[in-house]
Amino acid sequence: MSPEERRKAAPPVLIQPGDLADLVVRMLTGDDLAGRVAVWPDGETWRLLPATSAWHAG
């Protein structure tokens, strides 16, 4: 992949490390979040997948 192709493929806004760390801490310390899966699409806020999702272990 050329540098130009990489530049075009990059999201317009990157998730900031501190924001990601906040989500990780919340997922690790929230008893109600055990086994849940969070997704954070480019340019959006994070959200939990429904507990009935195929990706949910419970």
mmCIF file as Biopython writes it, N, C-alpha, C and O atoms, coordinates in Angstrom:
data_model
#
loop_
_atom_site.group_PDB
_atom_site.id
_atom_site.type_symbol
_atom_site.label_atom_id
_atom_site.label_alt_id
_atom_site.label_comp_id
_atom_site.label_asym_id
_atom_site.label_entity_id
_atom_site.label_seq_id
_atom_site.pdbx_PDB_ins_code
_atom_site.Cartn_x
_atom_site.Cartn_y
_atom_site.Cartn_z
_atom_site.occupancy
_atom_site.B_iso_or_equiv
_atom_site.auth_seq_id
_atom_site.auth_asym_id
_atom_site.pdbx_PDB_model_num
ATOM 1   N N  . MET A ? 1  ? 0.856   -1.162  0.000  1.0 0.0 1  A 1 
ATOM 2   C CA . MET A ? 1  ? 0.000   0.000   0.000  1.0 0.0 1  A 1 
ATOM 3   C C  . MET A ? 1  ? 0.908   1.233   0.000  1.0 0.0 1  A 1 
ATOM 4   O O  . MET A ? 1  ? 1.840   1.338   0.798  1.0 0.0 1  A 1 
ATOM 5   N N  . SER A ? 2  ? 0.622   2.130   -0.886 1.0 0.0 2  A 1 
ATOM 6   C CA . SER A ? 2  ? 1.436   3.345   -0.984 1.0 0.0 2  A 1 
ATOM 7   C C  . SER A ? 2  ? 1.091   4.303   0.156  1.0 0.0 2  A 1 
ATOM 8   O O  . SER A ? 2  ? 0.032   4.177   0.771  1.0 0.0 2  A 1 
ATOM 9   N N  . PRO A ? 3  ? 1.971   5.255   0.441  1.0 0.0 3  A 1 
ATOM 10  C CA . PRO A ? 3  ? 1.655   6.260   1.469  1.0 0.0 3  A 1 
ATOM 11  C C  . PRO A ? 3  ? 0.344   6.992   1.174  1.0 0.0 3  A 1 
ATOM 12  O O  . PRO A ? 3  ? -0.419  7.291   2.092  1.0 0.0 3  A 1 
ATOM 13  N N  . GLU A ? 4  ? 0.085   7.278   -0.089 1.0 0.0 4  A 1 
ATOM 14  C CA . GLU A ? 4  ? -1.158  7.962   -0.458 1.0 0.0 4  A 1 
ATOM 15  C C  . GLU A ? 4  ? -2.377  7.084   -0.166 1.0 0.0 4  A 1 
ATOM 16  O O  . GLU A ? 4  ? -3.391  7.580   0.325  1.0 0.0 4  A 1 
ATOM 17  N N  . GLU A ? 5  ? -2.285  5.794   -0.462 1.0 0.0 5  A 1 
ATOM 18  C CA . GLU A ? 5  ? -3.388  4.872   -0.178 1.0 0.0 5  A 1 
ATOM 19  C C  . GLU A ? 5  ? -3.621  4.751   1.324  1.0 0.0 5  A 1 
ATOM 20  O O  . GLU A ? 5  ? -4.766  4.707   1.771  1.0 0.0 5  A 1 
ATOM 21  N N  . ARG A ? 6  ? -2.550  4.697   2.100  1.0 0.0 6  A 1 
ATOM 22  C CA . ARG A ? 6  ? -2.692  4.636   3.566  1.0 0.0 6  A 1 
ATOM 23  C C  . ARG A ? 6  ? -3.358  5.898   4.095  1.0 0.0 6  A 1 
ATOM 24  O O  . ARG A ? 6  ? -4.220  5.836   4.971  1.0 0.0 6  A 1 
ATOM 25  N N  . ARG A ? 7  ? -2.952  7.041   3.556  1.0 0.0 7  A 1 
ATOM 26  C CA . ARG A ? 7  ? -3.526  8.317   3.998  1.0 0.0 7  A 1 
ATOM 27  C C  . ARG A ? 7  ? -5.025  8.358   3.698  1.0 0.0 7  A 1 
ATOM 28  O O  . ARG A ? 7  ? -5.812  8.817   4.526  1.0 0.0 7  A 1 
ATOM 29  N N  . LYS A ? 8  ? -5.417  7.884   2.530  1.0 0.0 8  A 1 
ATOM 30  C CA . LYS A ? 8  ? -6.836  7.884   2.153  1.0 0.0 8  A 1 
ATOM 31  C C  . LYS A ? 8  ? -7.648  6.892   2.977  1.0 0.0 8  A 1 
ATOM 32  O O  . LYS A ? 8  ? -8.839  7.106   3.200  1.0 0.0 8  A 1 
ATOM 33  N N  . ALA A ? 9  ? -7.020  5.806   3.433  1.0 0.0 9  A 1 
ATOM 34  C CA . ALA A ? 9  ? -7.726  4.777   4.200  1.0 0.0 9  A 1 
ATOM 35  C C  . ALA A ? 9  ? -7.878  5.139   5.672  1.0 0.0 9  A 1 
ATOM 36  O O  . ALA A ? 9  ? -8.697  4.545   6.373  1.0 0.0 9  A 1 
ATOM 37  N N  . ALA A ? 10 ? -7.107  6.099   6.143  1.0 0.0 10 A 1 
ATOM 38  C CA . ALA A ? 10 ? -7.147  6.473   7.560  1.0 0.0 10 A 1 
ATOM 39  C C  . ALA A ? 10 ? -8.455  7.182   7.885  1.0 0.0 10 A 1 
ATOM 40  O O  . ALA A ? 10 ? -8.963  7.951   7.068  1.0 0.0 10 A 1 
ATOM 41  N N  . PRO A ? 11 ? -9.011  6.928   9.084  1.0 0.0 11 A 1 
ATOM 42  C CA . PRO A ? 11 ? -10.231 7.633   9.486  1.0 0.0 11 A 1 
ATOM 43  C C  . PRO A ? 11 ? -9.928  9.117   9.676  1.0 0.0 11 A 1 
ATOM 44  O O  . PRO A ? 11 ? -8.794  9.479   9.988  1.0 0.0 11 A 1 
ATOM 45  N N  . PRO A ? 12 ? -10.929 9.981   9.492  1.0 0.0 12 A 1 
ATOM 46  C CA . PRO A ? 12 ? -10.696 11.424  9.626  1.0 0.0 12 A 1 
ATOM 47  C C  . PRO A ? 12 ? -10.329 11.839  11.050 1.0 0.0 12 A 1 
ATOM 48  O O  . PRO A ? 12 ? -9.578  12.795  11.246 1.0 0.0 12 A 1 
ATOM 49  N N  . VAL A ? 13 ? -10.851 11.129  12.033 1.0 0.0 13 A 1 
ATOM 50  C CA . VAL A ? 13 ? -10.563 11.441  13.433 1.0 0.0 13 A 1 
ATOM 51  C C  . VAL A ? 13 ? -10.202 10.142  14.139 1.0 0.0 13 A 1 
ATOM 52  O O  . VAL A ? 13 ? -10.952 9.167   14.087 1.0 0.0 13 A 1 
ATOM 53  N N  . LEU A ? 14 ? -9.055  10.137  14.796 1.0 0.0 14 A 1 
ATOM 54  C CA . LEU A ? 14 ? -8.639  8.949   15.532 1.0 0.0 14 A 1 
ATOM 55  C C  . LEU A ? 14 ? -9.183  8.985   16.951 1.0 0.0 14 A 1 
ATOM 56  O O  . LEU A ? 14 ? -9.333  10.057  17.538 1.0 0.0 14 A 1 
ATOM 57  N N  . ILE A ? 15 ? -9.476  7.825   17.495 1.0 0.0 15 A 1 
ATOM 58  C CA . ILE A ? 15 ? -9.885  7.729   18.896 1.0 0.0 15 A 1 
ATOM 59  C C  . ILE A ? 15 ? -8.681  8.103   19.747 1.0 0.0 15 A 1 
ATOM 60  O O  . ILE A ? 15 ? -7.585  7.581   19.544 1.0 0.0 15 A 1 
ATOM 61  N N  . GLN A ? 16 ? -8.881  8.997   20.688 1.0 0.0 16 A 1 
ATOM 62  C CA . GLN A ? 16 ? -7.793  9.455   21.544 1.0 0.0 16 A 1 
ATOM 63  C C  . GLN A ? 16 ? -7.466  8.394   22.589 1.0 0.0 16 A 1 
ATOM 64  O O  . GLN A ? 16 ? -8.372  7.758   23.126 1.0 0.0 16 A 1 
ATOM 65  N N  . PRO A ? 17 ? -6.184  8.196   22.884 1.0 0.0 17 A 1 
ATOM 66  C CA . PRO A ? 17 ? -5.794  7.169   23.851 1.0 0.0 17 A 1 
ATOM 67  C C  . PRO A ? 17 ? -6.484  7.317   25.207 1.0 0.0 17 A 1 
ATOM 68  O O  . PRO A ? 17 ? -6.872  6.316   25.809 1.0 0.0 17 A 1 
ATOM 69  N N  . GLY A ? 18 ? -6.642  8.536   25.690 1.0 0.0 18 A 1 
ATOM 70  C CA . GLY A ? 18 ? -7.308  8.745   26.977 1.0 0.0 18 A 1 
ATOM 71  C C  . GLY A ? 18 ? -8.766  8.323   26.946 1.0 0.0 18 A 1 
ATOM 72  O O  . GLY A ? 18 ? -9.274  7.771   27.921 1.0 0.0 18 A 1 
ATOM 73  N N  . ASP A ? 19 ? -9.443  8.578   25.831 1.0 0.0 19 A 1 
ATOM 74  C CA . ASP A ? 19 ? -10.843 8.166   25.690 1.0 0.0 19 A 1 
ATOM 75  C C  . ASP A ? 19 ? -10.954 6.645   25.662 1.0 0.0 19 A 1 
ATOM 76  O O  . ASP A ? 19 ? -11.856 6.068   26.268 1.0 0.0 19 A 1 
ATOM 77  N N  . LEU A ? 20 ? -10.038 6.011   24.961 1.0 0.0 20 A 1 
ATOM 78  C CA . LEU A ? 20 ? -10.031 4.554   24.911 1.0 0.0 20 A 1 
ATOM 79  C C  . LEU A ? 20 ? -9.729  3.968   26.285 1.0 0.0 20 A 1 
ATOM 80  O O  . LEU A ? 20 ? -10.338 2.979   26.693 1.0 0.0 20 A 1 
ATOM 81  N N  . ALA A ? 21 ? -8.786  4.584   26.996 1.0 0.0 21 A 1 
ATOM 82  C CA . ALA A ? 21 ? -8.457  4.124   28.349 1.0 0.0 21 A 1 
ATOM 83  C C  . ALA A ? 21 ? -9.665  4.247   29.272 1.0 0.0 21 A 1 
ATOM 84  O O  . ALA A ? 21 ? -9.906  3.359   30.090 1.0 0.0 21 A 1 
ATOM 85  N N  . ASP A ? 22 ? -10.427 5.334   29.155 1.0 0.0 22 A 1 
ATOM 86  C CA . ASP A ? 22 ? -11.630 5.508   29.978 1.0 0.0 22 A 1 
ATOM 87  C C  . ASP A ? 22 ? -12.627 4.379   29.725 1.0 0.0 22 A 1 
ATOM 88  O O  . ASP A ? 22 ? -13.226 3.856   30.665 1.0 0.0 22 A 1 
ATOM 89  N N  . LEU A ? 23 ? -12.805 4.006   28.464 1.0 0.0 23 A 1 
ATOM 90  C CA . LEU A ? 23 ? -13.718 2.908   28.138 1.0 0.0 23 A 1 
ATOM 91  C C  . LEU A ? 23 ? -13.205 1.595   28.719 1.0 0.0 23 A 1 
ATOM 92  O O  . LEU A ? 23 ? -13.979 0.815   29.272 1.0 0.0 23 A 1 
ATOM 93  N N  . VAL A ? 24 ? -11.911 1.352   28.595 1.0 0.0 24 A 1 
ATOM 94  C CA . VAL A ? 24 ? -11.335 0.112   29.130 1.0 0.0 24 A 1 
ATOM 95  C C  . VAL A ? 24 ? -11.557 0.030   30.631 1.0 0.0 24 A 1 
ATOM 96  O O  . VAL A ? 24 ? -11.960 -1.017  31.138 1.0 0.0 24 A 1 
ATOM 97  N N  . VAL A ? 25 ? -11.299 1.118   31.351 1.0 0.0 25 A 1 
ATOM 98  C CA . VAL A ? 25 ? -11.499 1.121   32.806 1.0 0.0 25 A 1 
ATOM 99  C C  . VAL A ? 25 ? -12.964 0.860   33.126 1.0 0.0 25 A 1 
ATOM 100 O O  . VAL A ? 25 ? -13.273 0.081   34.028 1.0 0.0 25 A 1 
ATOM 101 N N  . ARG A ? 26 ? -13.861 1.502   32.397 1.0 0.0 26 A 1 
ATOM 102 C CA . ARG A ? 26 ? -15.295 1.292   32.644 1.0 0.0 26 A 1 
ATOM 103 C C  . ARG A ? 26 ? -15.691 -0.166  32.404 1.0 0.0 26 A 1 
ATOM 104 O O  . ARG A ? 26 ? -16.444 -0.747  33.185 1.0 0.0 26 A 1 
ATOM 105 N N  . MET A ? 27 ? -15.178 -0.752  31.317 1.0 0.0 27 A 1 
ATOM 106 C CA . MET A ? 27 ? -15.511 -2.150  31.015 1.0 0.0 27 A 1 
ATOM 107 C C  . MET A ? 27 ? -14.942 -3.100  32.066 1.0 0.0 27 A 1 
ATOM 108 O O  . MET A ? 27 ? -15.570 -4.106  32.395 1.0 0.0 27 A 1 
ATOM 109 N N  . LEU A ? 28 ? -13.763 -2.790  32.594 1.0 0.0 28 A 1 
ATOM 110 C CA . LEU A ? 28 ? -13.127 -3.669  33.574 1.0 0.0 28 A 1 
ATOM 111 C C  . LEU A ? 28 ? -13.703 -3.535  34.973 1.0 0.0 28 A 1 
ATOM 112 O O  . LEU A ? 28 ? -13.665 -4.487  35.752 1.0 0.0 28 A 1 
ATOM 113 N N  . THR A ? 29 ? -14.235 -2.370  35.301 1.0 0.0 29 A 1 
ATOM 114 C CA . THR A ? 29 ? -14.714 -2.144  36.667 1.0 0.0 29 A 1 
ATOM 115 C C  . THR A ? 29 ? -16.229 -2.217  36.803 1.0 0.0 29 A 1 
ATOM 116 O O  . THR A ? 29 ? -16.739 -2.279  37.921 1.0 0.0 29 A 1 
ATOM 117 N N  . GLY A ? 30 ? -16.949 -2.210  35.709 1.0 0.0 30 A 1 
ATOM 118 C CA . GLY A ? 30 ? -18.410 -2.263  35.770 1.0 0.0 30 A 1 
ATOM 119 C C  . GLY A ? 30 ? -18.904 -3.692  35.858 1.0 0.0 30 A 1 
ATOM 120 O O  . GLY A ? 30 ? -18.851 -4.431  34.875 1.0 0.0 30 A 1 
ATOM 121 N N  . ASP A ? 31 ? -19.380 -4.084  37.022 1.0 0.0 31 A 1 
ATOM 122 C CA . ASP A ? 31 ? -19.876 -5.455  37.190 1.0 0.0 31 A 1 
ATOM 123 C C  . ASP A ? 31 ? -20.990 -5.780  36.198 1.0 0.0 31 A 1 
ATOM 124 O O  . ASP A ? 31 ? -21.126 -6.925  35.769 1.0 0.0 31 A 1 
ATOM 125 N N  . ASP A ? 32 ? -21.777 -4.783  35.839 1.0 0.0 32 A 1 
ATOM 126 C CA . ASP A ? 32 ? -22.872 -5.002  34.899 1.0 0.0 32 A 1 
ATOM 127 C C  . ASP A ? 32 ? -22.380 -5.143  33.453 1.0 0.0 32 A 1 
ATOM 128 O O  . ASP A ? 32 ? -23.165 -5.458  32.559 1.0 0.0 32 A 1 
ATOM 129 N N  . LEU A ? 33 ? -21.090 -4.911  33.225 1.0 0.0 33 A 1 
ATOM 130 C CA . LEU A ? 33 ? -20.541 -4.991  31.875 1.0 0.0 33 A 1 
ATOM 131 C C  . LEU A ? 33 ? -19.731 -6.263  31.628 1.0 0.0 33 A 1 
ATOM 132 O O  . LEU A ? 33 ? -19.152 -6.431  30.554 1.0 0.0 33 A 1 
ATOM 133 N N  . ALA A ? 34 ? -19.688 -7.155  32.613 1.0 0.0 34 A 1 
ATOM 134 C CA . ALA A ? 34 ? -18.928 -8.399  32.460 1.0 0.0 34 A 1 
ATOM 135 C C  . ALA A ? 34 ? -19.445 -9.191  31.264 1.0 0.0 34 A 1 
ATOM 136 O O  . ALA A ? 34 ? -20.645 -9.445  31.152 1.0 0.0 34 A 1 
ATOM 137 N N  . GLY A ? 35 ? -18.553 -9.573  30.386 1.0 0.0 35 A 1 
ATOM 138 C CA . GLY A ? 35 ? -18.924 -10.360 29.219 1.0 0.0 35 A 1 
ATOM 139 C C  . GLY A ? 35 ? -19.505 -9.569  28.070 1.0 0.0 35 A 1 
ATOM 140 O O  . GLY A ? 35 ? -19.818 -10.139 27.025 1.0 0.0 35 A 1 
ATOM 141 N N  . ARG A ? 36 ? -19.657 -8.262  28.241 1.0 0.0 36 A 1 
ATOM 142 C CA . ARG A ? 36 ? -20.229 -7.438  27.177 1.0 0.0 36 A 1 
ATOM 143 C C  . ARG A ? 36 ? -19.153 -7.031  26.185 1.0 0.0 36 A 1 
ATOM 144 O O  . ARG A ? 36 ? -17.963 -7.079  26.495 1.0 0.0 36 A 1 
ATOM 145 N N  . VAL A ? 37 ? -19.568 -6.635  25.005 1.0 0.0 37 A 1 
ATOM 146 C CA . VAL A ? 37 ? -18.656 -6.220  23.944 1.0 0.0 37 A 1 
ATOM 147 C C  . VAL A ? 37 ? -19.005 -4.797  23.539 1.0 0.0 37 A 1 
ATOM 148 O O  . VAL A ? 37 ? -20.157 -4.485  23.239 1.0 0.0 37 A 1 
ATOM 149 N N  . ALA A ? 38 ? -17.988 -3.937  23.536 1.0 0.0 38 A 1 
ATOM 150 C CA . ALA A ? 38 ? -18.165 -2.559  23.086 1.0 0.0 38 A 1 
ATOM 151 C C  . ALA A ? 38 ? -17.568 -2.419  21.693 1.0 0.0 38 A 1 
ATOM 152 O O  . ALA A ? 38 ? -16.533 -3.012  21.388 1.0 0.0 38 A 1 
ATOM 153 N N  . VAL A ? 39 ? -18.222 -1.637  20.857 1.0 0.0 39 A 1 
ATOM 154 C CA . VAL A ? 39 ? -17.690 -1.296  19.536 1.0 0.0 39 A 1 
ATOM 155 C C  . VAL A ? 39 ? -17.593 0.219   19.446 1.0 0.0 39 A 1 
ATOM 156 O O  . VAL A ? 39 ? -18.388 0.941   20.048 1.0 0.0 39 A 1 
ATOM 157 N N  . TRP A ? 40 ? -16.613 0.691   18.691 1.0 0.0 40 A 1 
ATOM 158 C CA . TRP A ? 40 ? -16.385 2.126   18.567 1.0 0.0 40 A 1 
ATOM 159 C C  . TRP A ? 40 ? -16.051 2.442   17.115 1.0 0.0 40 A 1 
ATOM 160 O O  . TRP A ? 40 ? -14.881 2.600   16.769 1.0 0.0 40 A 1 
ATOM 161 N N  . PRO A ? 41 ? -17.071 2.536   16.263 1.0 0.0 41 A 1 
ATOM 162 C CA . PRO A ? 41 ? -16.826 2.830   14.849 1.0 0.0 41 A 1 
ATOM 163 C C  . PRO A ? 41 ? -16.212 4.216   14.660 1.0 0.0 41 A 1 
ATOM 164 O O  . PRO A ? 41 ? -16.417 5.116   15.475 1.0 0.0 41 A 1 
ATOM 165 N N  . ASP A ? 42 ? -15.462 4.372   13.579 1.0 0.0 42 A 1 
ATOM 166 C CA . ASP A ? 42 ? -14.840 5.656   13.265 1.0 0.0 42 A 1 
ATOM 167 C C  . ASP A ? 42 ? -15.873 6.775   13.264 1.0 0.0 42 A 1 
ATOM 168 O O  . ASP A ? 42 ? -16.944 6.645   12.670 1.0 0.0 42 A 1 
ATOM 169 N N  . GLY A ? 43 ? -15.542 7.872   13.933 1.0 0.0 43 A 1 
ATOM 170 C CA . GLY A ? 43 ? -16.388 9.055   13.918 1.0 0.0 43 A 1 
ATOM 171 C C  . GLY A ? 43 ? -17.644 8.962   14.764 1.0 0.0 43 A 1 
ATOM 172 O O  . GLY A ? 43 ? -18.481 9.863   14.714 1.0 0.0 43 A 1 
ATOM 173 N N  . GLU A ? 44 ? -17.797 7.905   15.535 1.0 0.0 44 A 1 
ATOM 174 C CA . GLU A ? 44 ? -18.977 7.732   16.378 1.0 0.0 44 A 1 
ATOM 175 C C  . GLU A ? 44 ? -18.551 7.573   17.830 1.0 0.0 44 A 1 
ATOM 176 O O  . GLU A ? 44 ? -17.360 7.503   18.131 1.0 0.0 44 A 1 
ATOM 177 N N  . THR A ? 45 ? -19.523 7.517   18.720 1.0 0.0 45 A 1 
ATOM 178 C CA . THR A ? 45 ? -19.232 7.203   20.113 1.0 0.0 45 A 1 
ATOM 179 C C  . THR A ? 45 ? -19.347 5.693   20.286 1.0 0.0 45 A 1 
ATOM 180 O O  . THR A ? 45 ? -19.984 5.010   19.484 1.0 0.0 45 A 1 
ATOM 181 N N  . TRP A ? 46 ? -18.729 5.191   21.330 1.0 0.0 46 A 1 
ATOM 182 C CA . TRP A ? 46 ? -18.773 3.745   21.544 1.0 0.0 46 A 1 
ATOM 183 C C  . TRP A ? 46 ? -20.168 3.334   21.985 1.0 0.0 46 A 1 
ATOM 184 O O  . TRP A ? 46 ? -20.945 4.137   22.501 1.0 0.0 46 A 1 
ATOM 185 N N  . ARG A ? 47 ? -20.455 2.075   21.768 1.0 0.0 47 A 1 
ATOM 186 C CA . ARG A ? 47 ? -21.739 1.522   22.218 1.0 0.0 47 A 1 
ATOM 187 C C  . ARG A ? 47 ? -21.543 0.042   22.525 1.0 0.0 47 A 1 
ATOM 188 O O  . ARG A ? 47 ? -20.609 -0.595  22.038 1.0 0.0 47 A 1 
ATOM 189 N N  . LEU A ? 48 ? -22.431 -0.477  23.330 1.0 0.0 48 A 1 
ATOM 190 C CA . LEU A ? 48 ? -22.402 -1.901  23.652 1.0 0.0 48 A 1 
ATOM 191 C C  . LEU A ? 48 ? -23.223 -2.664  22.630 1.0 0.0 48 A 1 
ATOM 192 O O  . LEU A ? 48 ? -24.290 -2.215  22.210 1.0 0.0 48 A 1 
ATOM 193 N N  . LEU A ? 49 ? -22.715 -3.818  22.235 1.0 0.0 49 A 1 
ATOM 194 C CA . LEU A ? 49 ? -23.536 -4.694  21.403 1.0 0.0 49 A 1 
ATOM 195 C C  . LEU A ? 49 ? -24.655 -5.246  22.272 1.0 0.0 49 A 1 
ATOM 196 O O  . LEU A ? 49 ? -24.457 -5.443  23.471 1.0 0.0 49 A 1 
ATOM 197 N N  . PRO A ? 50 ? -25.817 -5.497  21.703 1.0 0.0 50 A 1 
ATOM 198 C CA . PRO A ? 50 ? -26.908 -6.061  22.491 1.0 0.0 50 A 1 
ATOM 199 C C  . PRO A ? 50 ? -26.489 -7.389  23.124 1.0 0.0 50 A 1 
ATOM 200 O O  . PRO A ? 50 ? -25.723 -8.153  22.537 1.0 0.0 50 A 1 
ATOM 201 N N  . ALA A ? 51 ? -26.992 -7.647  24.310 1.0 0.0 51 A 1 
ATOM 202 C CA . ALA A ? 51 ? -26.659 -8.893  25.010 1.0 0.0 51 A 1 
ATOM 203 C C  . ALA A ? 51 ? -27.122 -10.109 24.219 1.0 0.0 51 A 1 
ATOM 204 O O  . ALA A ? 51 ? -26.645 -11.217 24.461 1.0 0.0 51 A 1 
ATOM 205 N N  . THR A ? 52 ? -28.033 -9.924  23.289 1.0 0.0 52 A 1 
ATOM 206 C CA . THR A ? 52 ? -28.530 -11.033 22.472 1.0 0.0 52 A 1 
ATOM 207 C C  . THR A ? 52 ? -27.719 -11.206 21.194 1.0 0.0 52 A 1 
ATOM 208 O O  . THR A ? 52 ? -28.038 -12.066 20.373 1.0 0.0 52 A 1 
ATOM 209 N N  . SER A ? 53 ? -26.677 -10.404 21.015 1.0 0.0 53 A 1 
ATOM 210 C CA . SER A ? 53 ? -25.848 -10.468 19.820 1.0 0.0 53 A 1 
ATOM 211 C C  . SER A ? 53 ? -25.135 -11.815 19.722 1.0 0.0 53 A 1 
ATOM 212 O O  . SER A ? 53 ? -24.867 -12.460 20.736 1.0 0.0 53 A 1 
ATOM 213 N N  . ALA A ? 54 ? -24.835 -12.225 18.509 1.0 0.0 54 A 1 
ATOM 214 C CA . ALA A ? 54 ? -24.093 -13.471 18.297 1.0 0.0 54 A 1 
ATOM 215 C C  . ALA A ? 54 ? -22.714 -13.412 18.931 1.0 0.0 54 A 1 
ATOM 216 O O  . ALA A ? 54 ? -22.112 -14.454 19.190 1.0 0.0 54 A 1 
ATOM 217 N N  . TRP A ? 55 ? -22.200 -12.210 19.188 1.0 0.0 55 A 1 
ATOM 218 C CA . TRP A ? 55 ? -20.870 -12.044 19.776 1.0 0.0 55 A 1 
ATOM 219 C C  . TRP A ? 55 ? -20.908 -12.083 21.288 1.0 0.0 55 A 1 
ATOM 220 O O  . TRP A ? 55 ? -19.853 -12.105 21.922 1.0 0.0 55 A 1 
ATOM 221 N N  . HIS A ? 56 ? -22.073 -12.092 21.883 1.0 0.0 56 A 1 
ATOM 222 C CA . HIS A ? 56 ? -22.192 -12.095 23.342 1.0 0.0 56 A 1 
ATOM 223 C C  . HIS A ? 56 ? -22.079 -13.521 23.853 1.0 0.0 56 A 1 
ATOM 224 O O  . HIS A ? 56 ? -22.762 -14.424 23.367 1.0 0.0 56 A 1 
ATOM 225 N N  . ALA A ? 57 ? -21.212 -13.714 24.837 1.0 0.0 57 A 1 
ATOM 226 C CA . ALA A ? 57 ? -20.948 -15.071 25.344 1.0 0.0 57 A 1 
ATOM 227 C C  . ALA A ? 57 ? -22.054 -15.596 26.243 1.0 0.0 57 A 1 
ATOM 228 O O  . ALA A ? 57 ? -22.146 -16.805 26.455 1.0 0.0 57 A 1 
ATOM 229 N N  . GLY A ? 58 ? -22.894 -14.721 26.775 1.0 0.0 58 A 1 
ATOM 230 C CA . GLY A ? 58 ? -23.883 -15.170 27.744 1.0 0.0 58 A 1 
ATOM 231 C C  . GLY A ? 58 ? -25.143 -15.478 27.108 1.0 0.0 58 A 1 
ATOM 232 O O  . GLY A ? 58 ? -26.094 -15.873 27.783 1.0 0.0 58 A 1 
#
